[in-house]
Amino acid sequence: MAATARDVAHKPASKTDTAHKTAETGITARGAGETLHVTGARSYGGGLIRNETAAKSVSTVSREYIAKQAPASNALALVSMSPGANVSMGDPFGVSNESTINVRGLNQQEIGFTFEGAPMNDSDDYTPETANWVDSENMDNVQLQQGAPSIDTPTTASSGGTLAVRMRDPKHTRGGEIDVSYGTHQMNRQFIRYDSGDIANTGLRAFASFSDLTSRAWRGPGRNDRKHVDYKLIKEWGDGNYISLSGSYNNEHTAWYSTPTLSDWNKYGLKNNPNDLQGTYKFGEGNYYKAWTVSWSDYILSAPSHFKLARNLTLDVTPYFYHGSGDYPFGVTTIGTTGPYFNGTQQVDSPLAGNHYSEDGQTAVTENWLGVESFTGFNSALHYKVANHDLVFGYWYGYTDMHVEEPLSGLDAAGNSTGYLHLTDGTPLSEWAYHTITQINALYVGDTMHFLNKKLTLNLGFKEVMAARNGTLNQPGPQYNANYYSAKPLPRMSISYRVNPHVMVFGNVTTSYRLPLGTAFYNQYDSPWDGGTYQTANTHLHDEYSVSEEVGARYHDKWITASLTLFNYNFSHHQINEYIANIPYYQDAGSMTTRGFDGELAIHPWHHISPYGSVEYLYARQDTDITMHGVTYHNAGKMATSAPRWMASAGLQYDDGRFFGSVSLKYVDKEYGTFMNDEQIAGHKQVDMMIGARVPDIGFLKAPSLRLNVINLADHHYLSGVYNTGAVAGQATYYTAPNFACLGTFSTGF
């Protein structure tokens, strides 16, 4: 689950073979017999579901559905109709990363995220930044595995499942696409993509795209500005061999939105909350909007590649690289102009230097979170088929590097930044500074065995993950080094049986884990105000470990595709990271039990109409009491936070080739915001709508279309999810659902 401002500050169709077309969260769709693919070309539910064959719960949103959503939609918004997905969006169009997803009651810091086979969880606190990855026009599919991850998934934060995004391949024919969008909140967006087509007889093809977006904050002051580049190149040869290179670059300046307490929401609603961000600067007040505007740049490289070494022997390799840097500022505060000042626990007897404005002996400053993070590595798997066995032998190596500083920057009388503050002896005024390096070595082996003419499939797998985390706290004080080492065995087993061409039953037992958050291992001092301790490092955390069981059935024919999955999880060393009375806590919350069922149903278009529905029942219970700051909360047997008992969605799409449209409804039951279950937000529902039309080619314009996407059609005002959990009533804060918004888009090929 996300947290308050300080926690934010601690972040923030091709010609190739089937394996390439259907690559999932790992390096390939062939991982250890867990191939996830479409059987047949018929569309069900307008692209919200497909006929899966894996022996576990999987939901995939395909290109058909993605192409009709609001163009700026991020991956979280696109899976919000899938069973188990409880999504709270920061803004109506998916521009902001102030969004979250809970799956089966588990927050996004417990979910593994991948893009083109590369791990994408933030290397420090595992929070993904899905709005940065790829423009929706370039997405091929978004896949949510509600249960444990595939054996080849390269993540260390997937005790609660995985979400994977795959980019569209370059087209074989030369051409391009253009989108122009305009809507509420002064939303203005342009997108252009160019495909090279097949380049002579080289086996090469590529695409590149650029988008530019500006909008006004949907609530309060501030604006969004996002510039984005995507590209992909593929080289193919021989019998299914290929090398691909996918990349994204993103540069953004985005507004931030306050997260109210329940009492504030009940009192003020959407308007006139004095704790909301303000457009007018008042000396020393913390909610001036410019002191919360996010600036972030990142780029991603991933190169999924497939080599056929012999008739029954193939190799898949995915090297990757990510680099991100920027500032997540978290408000305005004041500091005395004459000190005393502290660097960590050390008092520094030196005057304040630099350009700053003061009143009554106080200087107003912005608190900044500056991060520079990178992660690189490769994931490789050797597949060998012999007799009725499909064997996989894999190795994943990952290296992450995280630098964090929290300097204070001065403000002038109008609230504009005057640069970072320091003392005359050169000491920076900083709240925190640390550096963490994490290395991962993972070995995995799997055997998929086929019996009874491939009607019965048994999969056995084992993965050993070895992690080493080494860091330094770069401030004077009693702590310098912070080290953590672990080795985690992860066995798994699954079985499936195809009863007849239409019915499949399956079951699995899977283990997974999550490393403790990197920020948990460091002291944080109350510098530069005094030398006291704001956060005490928790060096006794263990890896969170989960054992999950699923039993399910699928039905698929020319008209219907449906699935039902019963699940059960048992967690040990369940980790929480919360703010209680503005003090951060990283705790081992003991054990937790989660169980329930997911269901999906969709119908092939009938008279151009495609219905879809999903449902989830969830029972998530904390099994042990929690002790924080010497206080024991007797919450054993209480329901988990952010875990609605019921969720359901229903969608109806129409597409006759000329006119198209859809209407969708999502319902989420009440959610507890506190460990003691003494505060909850009400259940809510939201209706979205889309209408559009296509026209014949006009000159060089190919298949031009117009569409209108409407978000929150009924303009319901509600709290959409828990932002920061509290121990007792009054401590939790919540996401506010965006109000009514619409976006008109003109699209065409050329």
NUDRENLUM-988518 format. One line per field, with one value per residue (C-alpha): residue number from 1; residue in three letters; x, y, z. Coordinates in steps of 0.5 Angstrom, whole numbers, plus 500, padded with zeros to 3 digits. Layout:
N
seq NUM  ...
type ALA  ...
X X  ...
Y Y  ...
Z Z  ...
***
This chain:
750
seq 1  2  3  4  5  6  7  8  9  10  11  12  13  14  15  16  17  18  19  20  21  22  23  24  25  26  27  28  29  30  31  32  33  34  35  36  37  38  39  40  41  42  43  44  45  46  47  48  49  50  51  52  53  54  55  56  57  58  59  60  61  62  63  64  65  66  67  68  69  70  71  72  73  74  75  76  77  78  79  80  81  82  83  84  85  86  87  88  89  90  91  92  93  94  95  96  97  98  99  100  101  102  103  104  105  106  107  108  109  110  111  112  113  114  115  116  117  118  119  120  121  122  123  124  125  126  127  128  129  130  131  132  133  134  135  136  137  138  139  140  141  142  143  144  145  146  147  148  149  150  151  152  153  154  155  156  157  158  159  160  161  162  163  164  165  166  167  168  169  170  171  172  173  174  175  176  177  178  179  180  181  182  183  184  185  186  187  188  189  190  191  192  193  194  195  196  197  198  199  200  201  202  203  204  205  206  207  208  209  210  211  212  213  214  215  216  217  218  219  220  221  222  223  224  225  226  227  228  229  230  231  232  233  234  235  236  237  238  239  240  241  242  243  244  245  246  247  248  249  250  251  252  253  254  255  256  257  258  259  260  261  262  263  264  265  266  267  268  269  270  271  272  273  274  275  276  277  278  279  280  281  282  283  284  285  286  287  288  289  290  291  292  293  294  295  296  297  298  299  300  301  302  303  304  305  306  307  308  309  310  311  312  313  314  315  316  317  318  319  320  321  322  323  324  325  326  327  328  329  330  331  332  333  334  335  336  337  338  339  340  341  342  343  344  345  346  347  348  349  350  351  352  353  354  355  356  357  358  359  360  361  362  363  364  365  366  367  368  369  370  371  372  373  374  375  376  377  378  379  380  381  382  383  384  385  386  387  388  389  390  391  392  393  394  395  396  397  398  399  400  401  402  403  404  405  406  407  408  409  410  411  412  413  414  415  416  417  418  419  420  421  422  423  424  425  426  427  428  429  430  431  432  433  434  435  436  437  438  439  440  441  442  443  444  445  446  447  448  449  450  451  452  453  454  455  456  457  458  459  460  461  462  463  464  465  466  467  468  469  470  471  472  473  474  475  476  477  478  479  480  481  482  483  484  485  486  487  488  489  490  491  492  493  494  495  496  497  498  499  500  501  502  503  504  505  506  507  508  509  510  511  512  513  514  515  516  517  518  519  520  521  522  523  524  525  526  527  528  529  530  531  532  533  534  535  536  537  538  539  540  541  542  543  544  545  546  547  548  549  550  551  552  553  554  555  556  557  558  559  560  561  562  563  564  565  566  567  568  569  570  571  572  573  574  575  576  577  578  579  580  581  582  583  584  585  586  587  588  589  590  591  592  593  594  595  596  597  598  599  600  601  602  603  604  605  606  607  608  609  610  611  612  613  614  615  616  617  618  619  620  621  622  623  624  625  626  627  628  629  630  631  632  633  634  635  636  637  638  639  640  641  642  643  644  645  646  647  648  649  650  651  652  653  654  655  656  657  658  659  660  661  662  663  664  665  666  667  668  669  670  671  672  673  674  675  676  677  678  679  680  681  682  683  684  685  686  687  688  689  690  691  692  693  694  695  696  697  698  699  700  701  702  703  704  705  706  707  708  709  710  711  712  713  714  715  716  717  718  719  720  721  722  723  724  725  726  727  728  729  730  731  732  733  734  735  736  737  738  739  740  741  742  743  744  745  746  747  748  749  750
type MET  ALA  ALA  THR  ALA  ARG  ASP  VAL  ALA  HIS  LYS  PRO  ALA  SER  LYS  THR  ASP  THR  ALA  HIS  LYS  THR  ALA  GLU  THR  GLY  ILE  THR  ALA  ARG  GLY  ALA  GLY  GLU  THR  LEU  HIS  VAL  THR  GLY  ALA  ARG  SER  TYR  GLY  GLY  GLY  LEU  ILE  ARG  ASN  GLU  THR  ALA  ALA  LYS  SER  VAL  SER  THR  VAL  SER  ARG  GLU  TYR  ILE  ALA  LYS  GLN  ALA  PRO  ALA  SER  ASN  ALA  LEU  ALA  LEU  VAL  SER  MET  SER  PRO  GLY  ALA  ASN  VAL  SER  MET  GLY  ASP  PRO  PHE  GLY  VAL  SER  ASN  GLU  SER  THR  ILE  ASN  VAL  ARG  GLY  LEU  ASN  GLN  GLN  GLU  ILE  GLY  PHE  THR  PHE  GLU  GLY  ALA  PRO  MET  ASN  ASP  SER  ASP  ASP  TYR  THR  PRO  GLU  THR  ALA  ASN  TRP  VAL  ASP  SER  GLU  ASN  MET  ASP  ASN  VAL  GLN  LEU  GLN  GLN  GLY  ALA  PRO  SER  ILE  ASP  THR  PRO  THR  THR  ALA  SER  SER  GLY  GLY  THR  LEU  ALA  VAL  ARG  MET  ARG  ASP  PRO  LYS  HIS  THR  ARG  GLY  GLY  GLU  ILE  ASP  VAL  SER  TYR  GLY  THR  HIS  GLN  MET  ASN  ARG  GLN  PHE  ILE  ARG  TYR  ASP  SER  GLY  ASP  ILE  ALA  ASN  THR  GLY  LEU  ARG  ALA  PHE  ALA  SER  PHE  SER  ASP  LEU  THR  SER  ARG  ALA  TRP  ARG  GLY  PRO  GLY  ARG  ASN  ASP  ARG  LYS  HIS  VAL  ASP  TYR  LYS  LEU  ILE  LYS  GLU  TRP  GLY  ASP  GLY  ASN  TYR  ILE  SER  LEU  SER  GLY  SER  TYR  ASN  ASN  GLU  HIS  THR  ALA  TRP  TYR  SER  THR  PRO  THR  LEU  SER  ASP  TRP  ASN  LYS  TYR  GLY  LEU  LYS  ASN  ASN  PRO  ASN  ASP  LEU  GLN  GLY  THR  TYR  LYS  PHE  GLY  GLU  GLY  ASN  TYR  TYR  LYS  ALA  TRP  THR  VAL  SER  TRP  SER  ASP  TYR  ILE  LEU  SER  ALA  PRO  SER  HIS  PHE  LYS  LEU  ALA  ARG  ASN  LEU  THR  LEU  ASP  VAL  THR  PRO  TYR  PHE  TYR  HIS  GLY  SER  GLY  ASP  TYR  PRO  PHE  GLY  VAL  THR  THR  ILE  GLY  THR  THR  GLY  PRO  TYR  PHE  ASN  GLY  THR  GLN  GLN  VAL  ASP  SER  PRO  LEU  ALA  GLY  ASN  HIS  TYR  SER  GLU  ASP  GLY  GLN  THR  ALA  VAL  THR  GLU  ASN  TRP  LEU  GLY  VAL  GLU  SER  PHE  THR  GLY  PHE  ASN  SER  ALA  LEU  HIS  TYR  LYS  VAL  ALA  ASN  HIS  ASP  LEU  VAL  PHE  GLY  TYR  TRP  TYR  GLY  TYR  THR  ASP  MET  HIS  VAL  GLU  GLU  PRO  LEU  SER  GLY  LEU  ASP  ALA  ALA  GLY  ASN  SER  THR  GLY  TYR  LEU  HIS  LEU  THR  ASP  GLY  THR  PRO  LEU  SER  GLU  TRP  ALA  TYR  HIS  THR  ILE  THR  GLN  ILE  ASN  ALA  LEU  TYR  VAL  GLY  ASP  THR  MET  HIS  PHE  LEU  ASN  LYS  LYS  LEU  THR  LEU  ASN  LEU  GLY  PHE  LYS  GLU  VAL  MET  ALA  ALA  ARG  ASN  GLY  THR  LEU  ASN  GLN  PRO  GLY  PRO  GLN  TYR  ASN  ALA  ASN  TYR  TYR  SER  ALA  LYS  PRO  LEU  PRO  ARG  MET  SER  ILE  SER  TYR  ARG  VAL  ASN  PRO  HIS  VAL  MET  VAL  PHE  GLY  ASN  VAL  THR  THR  SER  TYR  ARG  LEU  PRO  LEU  GLY  THR  ALA  PHE  TYR  ASN  GLN  TYR  ASP  SER  PRO  TRP  ASP  GLY  GLY  THR  TYR  GLN  THR  ALA  ASN  THR  HIS  LEU  HIS  ASP  GLU  TYR  SER  VAL  SER  GLU  GLU  VAL  GLY  ALA  ARG  TYR  HIS  ASP  LYS  TRP  ILE  THR  ALA  SER  LEU  THR  LEU  PHE  ASN  TYR  ASN  PHE  SER  HIS  HIS  GLN  ILE  ASN  GLU  TYR  ILE  ALA  ASN  ILE  PRO  TYR  TYR  GLN  ASP  ALA  GLY  SER  MET  THR  THR  ARG  GLY  PHE  ASP  GLY  GLU  LEU  ALA  ILE  HIS  PRO  TRP  HIS  HIS  ILE  SER  PRO  TYR  GLY  SER  VAL  GLU  TYR  LEU  TYR  ALA  ARG  GLN  ASP  THR  ASP  ILE  THR  MET  HIS  GLY  VAL  THR  TYR  HIS  ASN  ALA  GLY  LYS  MET  ALA  THR  SER  ALA  PRO  ARG  TRP  MET  ALA  SER  ALA  GLY  LEU  GLN  TYR  ASP  ASP  GLY  ARG  PHE  PHE  GLY  SER  VAL  SER  LEU  LYS  TYR  VAL  ASP  LYS  GLU  TYR  GLY  THR  PHE  MET  ASN  ASP  GLU  GLN  ILE  ALA  GLY  HIS  LYS  GLN  VAL  ASP  MET  MET  ILE  GLY  ALA  ARG  VAL  PRO  ASP  ILE  GLY  PHE  LEU  LYS  ALA  PRO  SER  LEU  ARG  LEU  ASN  VAL  ILE  ASN  LEU  ALA  ASP  HIS  HIS  TYR  LEU  SER  GLY  VAL  TYR  ASN  THR  GLY  ALA  VAL  ALA  GLY  GLN  ALA  THR  TYR  TYR  THR  ALA  PRO  ASN  PHE  ALA  CYS  LEU  GLY  THR  PHE  SER  THR  GLY  PHE
X 500  502  503  504  508  514  513  512  519  522  519  516  502  509  511  515  514  509  514  515  508  506  512  509  512  519  523  519  512  515  517  517  511  507  506  500  497  491  488  484  483  476  475  471  469  472  479  478  479  482  483  489  492  496  495  494  490  491  487  490  487  489  490  483  481  487  486  479  481  483  490  494  491  497  497  494  487  487  487  482  476  480  478  482  484  483  485  485  487  491  488  482  487  493  498  500  504  499  496  495  493  491  490  487  488  495  498  503  509  508  506  512  512  515  516  518  521  525  523  520  519  522  529  528  521  518  513  512  511  507  505  512  513  510  504  498  498  504  502  500  497  497  497  495  497  493  497  504  509  512  518  522  519  525  522  524  517  512  509  502  502  505  503  507  506  508  510  507  512  514  509  512  509  511  507  505  499  497  493  490  486  483  479  477  482  485  488  492  496  499  502  506  509  513  514  519  516  521  528  530  531  535  530  530  524  523  518  519  514  513  508  507  502  499  494  491  491  484  483  487  492  498  499  502  507  509  514  515  519  518  522  523  527  527  532  529  533  532  527  524  531  530  533  529  531  525  526  522  524  520  520  515  513  506  501  501  494  493  490  485  483  476  474  476  473  466  467  469  468  472  472  475  479  484  489  489  494  494  495  497  504  503  510  512  505  506  501  504  503  509  513  509  510  514  520  522  526  527  529  528  532  530  532  528  532  530  535  534  540  538  531  529  534  532  535  532  536  533  538  535  537  533  535  531  532  528  525  519  518  514  512  514  517  521  528  531  536  541  541  544  544  545  548  546  547  553  552  555  557  557  552  547  549  546  540  534  528  527  521  522  528  525  527  522  524  522  523  526  527  532  533  538  536  539  538  541  542  539  535  536  533  535  529  530  525  526  520  514  518  519  525  528  534  535  539  537  542  540  544  541  544  540  542  537  538  533  536  532  532  530  524  524  518  513  515  520  526  532  536  539  541  548  552  558  563  559  555  549  542  539  534  537  542  544  546  544  546  542  545  540  543  537  537  531  529  523  520  513  511  505  501  495  496  497  491  494  500  504  509  515  519  524  528  533  534  540  540  545  543  549  548  551  548  552  551  554  551  552  550  554  553  547  547  542  543  538  537  530  528  522  519  512  508  502  497  492  487  483  477  475  476  472  473  480  481  487  491  497  501  507  511  514  517  519  525  524  524  531  529  527  535  537  536  533  535  531  537  538  533  536  540  534  532  526  526  530  532  529  535  531  526  525  523  516  514  508  505  499  494  489  484  480  477  476  471  472  468  466  461  463  470  470  474  473  479  479  485  488  494  498  504  509  513  508  511  508  510  506  506  503  502  507  513  515  514  517  514  514  507  507  502  496  491  487  482  477  475  475  471  471  466  465  461  464  461  453  450  457  455  461  459  464  463  468  467  471  470  476  477  483  485  491  493  498  498  502  507  509  513  512  504  501  495  490  488  489  483  481  480  486  486  485  481  474  470  467  469  465  465  461  462  458  462  459  463  460  466  464  461  463  462  462  460  463  461  466  464  468  466  467  475  478  483  486  489  483  478  475  475  472  471  464  463  463  462  464  461  465  463  466  463  467  466  471  470  473  480  481  487  493  489  488  482  481  477  474  472  470  472  468  471  466  460  455  460  460  465  468  474  477  482  487  493  496  494  493  493  486  481  484  490  489  489  485  485  480  477  477  471  467  472  472  477  476  481  482  486  489  494  498
Y 500  507  512  519  525  522  515  518  521  514  511  514  482  479  473  470  464  463  464  471  473  471  473  474  476  472  472  468  464  458  458  451  449  455  458  463  464  465  459  461  468  470  475  475  480  486  484  483  476  470  463  462  455  456  452  458  464  469  475  478  485  485  490  490  493  497  501  504  506  513  514  516  510  506  499  499  503  498  492  495  490  484  480  481  488  494  500  507  512  519  522  520  519  515  521  521  515  517  511  504  497  491  484  479  484  485  492  494  493  486  485  484  488  487  491  487  482  487  488  494  495  501  498  502  501  496  502  501  508  505  511  512  505  506  509  505  506  501  496  489  486  487  481  480  474  474  468  467  469  464  461  465  472  476  480  480  483  478  475  477  476  479  484  484  489  487  492  491  489  493  492  488  494  501  506  510  512  519  521  528  528  534  533  536  539  542  535  536  530  528  522  520  513  511  503  502  495  490  493  489  482  484  481  487  492  497  503  509  514  520  523  530  531  537  538  542  538  535  537  544  548  545  542  536  536  529  528  520  516  509  504  497  494  486  482  475  469  462  458  462  466  473  479  485  491  495  502  508  515  519  526  529  534  532  535  531  531  531  525  526  523  520  525  531  527  527  534  537  532  535  542  547  542  547  541  541  543  551  555  561  561  563  563  557  553  546  545  550  546  548  544  538  538  531  532  525  522  515  510  503  498  491  486  479  474  467  462  455  452  445  441  440  446  453  459  465  471  478  483  490  496  502  509  514  520  526  530  528  534  533  540  546  547  552  552  557  562  562  555  550  546  538  534  527  527  532  539  544  551  554  560  559  561  561  565  565  569  570  572  573  569  563  561  557  551  546  538  534  527  526  519  516  509  504  497  492  485  479  473  467  460  454  449  442  437  430  425  427  432  440  442  449  451  458  464  471  476  483  489  495  502  507  514  518  525  529  536  543  548  555  559  567  571  569  561  560  556  559  553  548  551  549  552  557  551  547  542  541  542  535  530  524  521  514  509  502  496  490  484  478  471  466  459  455  449  446  440  440  433  431  424  421  424  431  431  431  436  436  441  441  447  449  456  459  466  469  476  481  488  493  500  506  512  518  522  522  518  511  507  507  500  497  489  484  477  472  465  463  456  457  450  449  444  445  440  441  436  437  434  435  440  445  444  444  443  445  446  449  450  455  459  466  472  479  482  487  495  498  504  500  498  506  510  517  523  529  533  539  541  537  530  526  520  520  513  507  502  495  490  484  484  477  476  475  468  466  459  459  454  455  450  452  450  454  453  455  454  458  463  463  463  463  461  460  460  458  461  460  464  463  469  469  475  479  486  493  500  505  512  512  519  521  516  511  504  498  492  484  483  476  471  473  468  470  466  467  466  469  468  471  470  473  472  472  478  476  481  485  486  483  482  481  480  478  477  476  474  475  474  476  476  478  472  476  482  488  492  498  503  499  499  492  492  486  486  478  476  482  483  486  493  495  488  489  483  483  486  486  489  488  491  491  493  494  494  493  495  502  504  502  503  501  502  499  498  497  495  495  493  497  497  498  503  501  495  495  495  501  506  504  507  506  501  505  504  507  507  509  510  510  511  512  511  509  512  509  512  519  520  518  517  510  508  514  514  519  517  519  516  518  517  517  518  519  524  520  523  517  515  510  506  506  511  510  505  507  503  506  511  518  515  513  517  515  516  521  518  523  526  526  527  526  526  526  523  523  517  515  511  513
Z 500  499  504  506  503  507  504  497  498  499  493  488  430  427  423  429  432  438  443  441  440  447  451  458  465  464  458  454  454  454  461  465  461  463  456  456  449  445  442  436  433  436  440  447  451  447  448  456  456  452  452  457  458  464  470  474  474  469  466  459  456  449  444  441  448  449  443  445  451  453  449  456  460  464  465  472  469  463  468  472  470  471  477  483  481  486  482  485  480  481  475  470  464  467  467  474  478  484  483  486  485  490  488  492  498  497  495  489  493  494  486  481  475  468  462  456  460  465  472  473  481  484  487  493  495  490  488  480  476  470  467  465  461  454  451  450  443  443  448  445  452  459  463  470  474  480  483  484  479  473  475  470  472  474  481  488  490  487  493  491  483  477  472  465  459  452  447  440  435  429  423  416  412  412  415  421  426  429  435  437  443  447  453  460  465  458  456  450  447  440  438  432  430  424  422  417  415  413  411  404  406  412  417  420  422  427  429  433  436  440  444  448  453  457  462  468  475  475  483  485  482  478  471  468  462  459  453  451  446  445  440  438  433  431  427  425  421  420  424  429  431  433  437  439  442  446  449  452  454  459  462  466  471  474  479  486  490  497  500  506  512  512  517  512  507  510  512  506  500  494  496  500  504  508  507  500  496  495  489  493  497  504  508  511  509  507  502  496  490  487  493  491  483  481  476  473  467  466  460  459  455  454  449  449  444  442  439  436  438  435  433  441  444  444  448  451  453  456  458  461  463  467  469  473  476  479  485  489  493  499  502  505  512  516  519  523  520  526  527  531  525  525  519  522  529  529  530  525  528  521  519  513  506  500  497  502  504  512  516  524  524  520  513  509  505  500  503  497  495  490  487  482  481  476  475  470  469  464  465  461  460  456  454  452  449  450  450  454  458  457  461  463  466  468  471  473  475  477  480  482  485  489  491  495  498  501  501  503  498  499  497  496  498  492  494  488  489  490  490  495  502  505  511  509  511  505  509  505  509  508  512  509  505  503  498  497  492  491  487  486  483  482  479  477  473  471  468  464  463  458  459  456  449  452  456  462  464  470  472  477  478  483  484  489  489  493  495  498  499  502  503  507  511  508  515  521  527  530  523  517  514  513  510  508  506  504  500  499  496  492  490  486  482  478  474  469  465  459  460  453  447  451  459  462  470  474  480  483  489  489  493  493  497  497  500  505  503  502  506  512  514  515  521  519  524  525  521  520  526  531  532  534  531  526  524  527  522  523  521  524  518  514  507  506  504  501  500  495  492  487  484  478  471  464  459  452  445  439  443  451  454  462  468  476  480  488  492  498  501  507  509  514  516  512  512  513  512  515  518  525  528  522  524  519  521  518  521  521  522  522  519  514  511  504  501  496  489  482  476  469  463  456  450  443  439  438  433  434  442  446  454  459  467  473  480  486  493  498  505  508  515  519  524  529  533  531  536  534  538  544  543  541  537  538  531  530  527  524  516  512  510  503  502  499  501  494  487  480  474  467  460  454  447  440  434  427  423  422  429  436  443  450  457  463  471  476  483  490  496  503  505  512  513  520  523  528  523  526  520  513  507  503  497  491  483  477  470  464  457  450  443  436  429  423  416  409  407  405  401  405  411  413  417  420  426  432  439  445  452  458  465  471  467  473  476  483  488  493  496  492  496  502  501  508  513  520  526  529  526  524  522  515  509  502  495  492  485  480  478  471  465  457  452  444  440  432  430  423  420  414
***
